[in-house]
Amino acid sequence: MNAVVRLAQSFDEWRAAARELIARQVPPACVQWQSRPGEGDLFSATPDAAGTAAPMLRLPRQLVELLQAAACFNVHDRWAFLYQVLWRWQLGQHDVLSPADADGARLHAMAKAVRREEHDMHAYVRFRERMESEGAPRFVAWFEPTHEVLPQVARHFARRMGAISWMIATPSASMLWDGQTLHAGPALLRGAADIDDAGEALWLTYYRSIFNPARVNADLLHSHIPSRFWKNLPEGAIVPAMLSGAANGERRTGQTASVGQRGGATMIPISAERAQPARAASTTLDQCRRCALWESATQAVPSAGPQTARIMLVGEQPGDQEDLAGLPFVGPAGAVLDQAMQEAGMARDSLYLTNAVKHFKWEARGKRRLHKTPAQREILACHGWLEEEIQRVKPQVIVALGSTALKSILQDGAVSMAPLIGTPVQHEGRWVVAVYHPSYVLRAPDAASRRQAYRVIVEGLRQALTLLQD
């Protein structure tokens, strides 16, 4: 088959050409894509050049959204790649939608990068107010996006800013909002320097006044705001000087340069012990400061369940979703536990669910918060809360979900869980049953290990019910 040339500069133009090529069963290898204007609609049965309606393409919504997002990814072969994905789908190769497929992985990665760029643009676009002039937008912003996300970002700001007129300019295009309608146009500015802002001096004065050199963390500051955005932020012009001042003495005194230049003593020595005010003991979980975990957690996660429950389930600590929701066992591990309870014949609302450690301990891995096992000192610091729950509820059986819970319940940092699986022990007048934590089922290396770990949990829960009847 001879090579077919098709023109595309936007998603709408690409899908018009792709619809016609799919109808003619033209394989990707026979298509050469070029970037020039066009028109059409991929997903409706519109007539072709001969007046014959091509068959409608039925695609899942997820694939359409991925194609539309990936079409904004700024790479030279995007149109050819998107057509290849579409071609494979029409051939019945639906695994092209899966991240495990090579093309699927690239499609998802492109869409993810585009959505990230949209998020960054939402966060780092800075509108500058211009002097009033007839017909000109009141606010103007300059941004240099990596991908072609200006139209969808402009729609976002149109919803947010109401009837106020504004314009966002980029190196390749501009979007103008007149208070009612969005207008697309060519590049109208060469950079942020082309924008005069009457209020920028006031903003910079305010920014300097709230800057605390004693608290600044330069590495964290730059990790939160990528370097490519700094040059177009108003405060980007003064932050380097303020960081330099913090590193050259202002950090030590926690004072501005003008205060630090005053005569007399600028620092008063005092012992750390005397500097700490007297504080009453924590009376609620939200007030607990017995260890440092509260500093990085969203909130303390309390227990859930009836105060008269005969069985208490004790986990290790809240996970990421529990930390955000403020409830125990609502994440993926909670789903495993719910399934195991159902199989064991237990009702969740009849059990008392809690954790040995009440705050989520985590470490950053990219943009994710990954679970980190609590240290023994943190288990000990939190034990008072667990002990209070045990004394108040007075359960007949406690199920320890994992090693951390077992150590806290038995108050033995050296206890091993393996010998106690399947062998309940008496502790302070009640039975203690040891099973794996449900998250272990999710982390197990293979299917056989997952089945075995899950079976231990189910059998342990059944054993707890049997002990109630003895």
Secondary structure, 3 states (H helix, E strand, C coil): CCCEEEECCCHHHHHHHHHHHHHCCCCHHHEEEECCCCCCCCCCCCECCCCCECCCCCCCHHHHHHHHHHCCCCCCCHHHHHHHHHHHHHCCCHHHHCCCCHHHHHHHHHHHHHHHHHHHHHHHCCCEECCCCCCCCCEEEECCCCCCCHHHHHHHHHHHHCCCCEEEECCCEEEEECCCCEEEEECCCCCHHHCCCCCHHHHHHHHHHHCCCCCCCHHHHHHHCCHHHHCCCHHHHCHHHHHHHHHHHHHHHCCCHHHHCCCCCCCCCCCHHHHCCCCCCCCCHHHCCCCHHHHCCCCCCCCECCCCCCEEEEECCCCHHHHHHCCCCCCHHHHHHHHHHHHHCCCHHHCEEEECCCCCCEEEECCEEEECCCCHHHHHHHHHHHHHHHHHHCCCEEEEECHHHHHHHHCCCCCCCHHHECCCEEECCEEEEEECCHHHHHHCCCHHHHHHHHHHHHHHHHHHHHHHHC
